[in-house]
Amino acid sequence: MFIASDRYQEVALADTIPFFNINRLLPQSSESYAGILEVARELYRTFTNASGSKYANLPRGKGEGKARIML
């Protein structure tokens, strides 16, 4: 997974790497507990929606569908 600002999104898309846009200027704040939970939810969605990437078929751990990344 490539975590960066949106100006690096094309690099991730060119190599079909799951991309998570982390931008301080977004209206949502990650400074509170609720904000941290929202960032965690977005990271999870980014991992699980990587169906078109070369990382889509990584082995998954047991229970709750959590991805176990093995690089």
C-alpha positions in Angstrom: 0.0 0.0 0.0 1.2 3.5 -0.9 0.2 6.1 1.6 0.9 9.6 0.4 -0.7 12.9 -0.7 -2.7 12.9 -3.9 0.2 14.2 -6.0 1.7 10.7 -5.9 -1.4 8.9 -6.8 -0.4 8.4 -10.5 2.8 6.5 -9.3 0.6 4.0 -7.4 -1.9 3.6 -10.2 0.8 3.0 -12.8 2.2 0.1 -10.7 -1.3 -1.0 -9.5 -0.4 -0.5 -5.9 -3.3 0.2 -3.5 -3.2 3.9 -2.8 -4.4 5.8 0.4 -4.6 9.5 0.0 -3.6 11.2 3.3 -4.0 14.9 3.0 -3.9 17.3 5.9 -6.2 19.8 4.1 -9.2 17.5 4.0 -12.2 18.7 6.1 -12.1 15.6 8.3 -9.7 15.7 11.2 -7.7 12.8 12.4 -6.8 14.5 15.6 -9.7 13.1 17.6 -10.5 9.5 18.5 -13.4 9.5 16.0 -11.0 10.9 13.3 -8.5 8.1 14.0 -11.2 5.5 13.7 -12.3 7.0 10.3 -8.7 6.9 9.0 -8.5 3.2 10.1 -11.8 2.5 8.3 -10.5 4.2 5.1 -7.2 2.2 5.3 -9.2 -1.0 5.7 -11.4 -0.1 2.7 -8.3 0.6 0.7 -6.8 -2.8 1.5 -10.1 -4.7 0.8 -10.9 -2.8 -2.4 -7.6 -3.6 -4.1 -9.3 -6.2 -6.3 -7.6 -5.0 -9.5 -4.1 -4.8 -8.1 -1.3 -7.4 -7.9 -1.9 -7.4 -4.1 -5.5 -8.6 -4.3 -4.8 -12.3 -3.7 -2.6 -11.9 -0.6 -3.2 -14.6 2.1 -5.7 -13.4 4.7 -5.6 -14.2 8.4 -8.3 -16.0 10.2 -11.4 -14.2 11.4 -13.0 -10.9 10.5 -11.5 -10.8 7.0 -8.4 -8.9 8.1 -5.7 -8.9 5.4 -2.3 -10.3 6.5 0.3 -8.6 4.2 3.4 -10.7 3.5 6.0 -8.9 1.5 
